[in-house]
Amino acid sequence: MMLKKKRVINHRVILWMAVCLSSMLCVTIIVPGLLVKKIPDGGAPPPIQIAKNGLTEETITEQGLMIPVYLTKKASIETVPLEQYVKGVLAAEMPVEFELEALKAQAMAARTYVVRRVLEKDYSNMPVSDALVTDTTAHQAYITEQELRDRWDKRYESNMAKIDRAVNETKDLILTYEHKPINATFFSTSNGYTENSEDYWPFKSPYLRSVPSPWDIKLSSRYQETVDLSYKSMLQKLGVTSIATTGTSAKNMKVLAWSTGHRIKSITIGGKIFSGREVREKLGLASSQFTWKWSGSKITITTYGYGHGVGLSQWGANGMAKEGKTAEQIVTYYYTGISIEKATPFIQKS
């Protein structure tokens, strides 16, 4: 009995010494029910699996909330800490050359978007059941660290330092309305105004209100674009088949109503009524504000702005930042009546 007891004590001493020695060099990440390898101090833990369509104990680590992202081209899932995910979104969604305060505003919007999906258990538009978001604009564009290294090459360190700063200076901050994370929609370029949510989508949000955004007109290279179509091709894309496709008179197209955001709300084409959104999406236009000009059987359509127009305008945010506005001023301008709160309490309560 004495010999057996002595062996137990020796094992404990050896284990204690090993832990003490390793703690000088490494940090141990402990997750309930999961063995995680030691990593160098200041590093990130390896990806942790997430349960099918739900969060598990392993999803919340010392690194915080883990986000499983479906990488479309690789057809695989990468699971990363929330703040690392925001960095990948920020690098993908906004030019790194933009002002720091604009990048910080975008970071808060991106973080809010994914936290809201987590809290609402929203798995919409997902091609697989084990991930929360894709890396495409169906959710938010996202670029992995390796892809950024390949893309930026020698500029990686300086560019990533700017991305890190934008995310770190807004760490854990999300946008809320009445103490709930908002639907933080954003887009590239306005036509000079943002759009009320109900004028583009079938729902009304009190914080997605139309506001002037004049900066886009001066700064954005995507403000004005043109596309040429044949009248026949246009009608085919719109699904108009009940009339002859040889007419080229402008009277076959007429705007019936305009939105608060100065975009086409409804329009008649070939005797059929469409919303501005329908025309934009069916014809692949940059915006739902457009004008047109005929040249024989060809129609030239000129669009103003780029994107749906609801929520934060990225080029508008950059314009505001250039004028000295802070990230807080930018997001509270584009999202009416919102507050800025920490995400952690929401996640812990979920």
Secondary structure, 3 states (H helix, E strand, C coil): CHHHHHHHHHHHHHHHHHHHHHHCCEECCCECCECCCCEECCCCCCCCCCCCCCCCHHHEECCEEEEEEEECCCCEEEEEEHHHHHHHHHHHHCCCCCCHHHHHHHHHHHHHHHHHHHHHCCCCCCCCCCCCEECCCCCCCCCCHHHHHHHHHHHHHHHHHHHHHHHHCCCCEEEEECCEECCCCEECECCCECCCHHHCCCCCCCCCCCCECCHHHHHCCCCEEEEEEEHHHHHHHHCCCCCCCCCCCHHHEEEEEECCCCCEEEEEECCEEEEHHHHHHHHCCCCCCEEEEEECCEEEEEEECECCCCCEEHHHHHHHHHCCCCHHHHHHHHCCCCEEEECHHHHHHC
